[in-house]
Amino acid sequence: MLVPALSLLSSIRSAFELYAQRSVLTVFILGFSSGLPLMLVFGVLSFWLREAGVSREQIGYFSWVVMAYAIKLFWSPLVDHCALPFLNKLGRRRSWLAASQCIIIVAIMAMASTDPQQQLHLMAAYAIALAIASATQDIAIDAYRIESAPGKQQAALAASYLAGYRLAMIFSSAGTLWLAAWFGGHQQNYQLTAWQSTYLVMAGFMLLALLNTLLSPEPQVQSSEVEASVSARTARLQEWLNTAIIGPFLDFFRRNGWNALLILSLIASYRITDVVMGVMANVFYVDMGFSKEEVASVSKVFGVIMTLVGAAVGGVLINSFGILRILLLGAVLSALTNLLFSYLSTQGHQLNLLIGVISMDNLSAGIATSAFIAYLSSLVNLQYTATQYALFSSLMLLLPKFLGGFSGGWVEVLDYDRFFMLTALMGLPAILLCLWLIKKTPQ
């Protein structure tokens, strides 16, 4: 009995030492700063807009704001290879992190000064600025995370990042809804000042992320950094194009051959079913009569906790069965759980049923997300860290976010039950591509 107990204590101590490393804690806070802005332009913003009387169709089109995350590949080479001149003392990664976080703070404060009932177009402009800055921050964070430790520690960094990211989603979604209810005196009627005060609080917490960036070390890596110096840009232009733009894409196709097209197709379609459904999720909760406190407690806290459980389960399953098989499992579960929302839409305001549906949906999302992040990370060549990862994460969002913009119109025509059935069917391409990739990939 003594030997197993000592072995268990040794394992616990080793795990604690691993997750207590400075690089792991830094990436945890970076994950938090990555997750916080996303909810403010995608999740709770739709709740705010619906309470303000904005139509479902307009809210659907408004979701195109987050297309910034899907097209970030176009400026990822710049982030990958150049430090900002006015922040060059911070280094290549931290200069972009600091600049993007400053813009995020200003954009959130600007949204807090806007009335969507009277200034919807202005609200959209500020949200676009926030999304672009947030997407730029994500490019730098992905590169920082991958370059901060050797390959054997990447699993710990990925887990730490995901934990911080999901906790930020709790805070910026559930926290936002709770704060909006509290500032509004827990009244169910719409109050503009309650939402504005809440967004100002969120801007304040992004200051902590900026402080983390300023106090964190710059990663030390051997890289083929391209210096886009103004004085030498003519002579270096061809080198910059080859190294920063052409090289990453040619490298990916060179390493994967024709299978690269299959891989890119899977990346582009894997999240369609949950992203398209997710655009209307908060609008659905408002229309079903769930209060901000109920949505915060069930969807934004309990749901995210189940996502973390799913991520942990996904990690265990990946170690046992490999990434591709768990990718397939995640794709199947993501499609099936949308059918649960279709059933919920026919039952009215049923809080216990909402808890069950949210639990299953987020558990499956955690499994799928952990497998997908591990798969995308395995595809990256460290010579082109930020550019290639940005390519993959952009493709992951481009088609789903584009289709999601039409979701409000589809709900108007189909009603919620058939809309959720439609989103479940959208998961079939990803399932078929996973099966094909498993067959094509040597075991």
Order of alpha helices (4+ residues) and beta strands (2+ residues): alpha-alpha-alpha-alpha-alpha-alpha-alpha-alpha-alpha-alpha-alpha-alpha-alpha-alpha-alpha-alpha-alpha-alpha-alpha-alpha-alpha-alpha
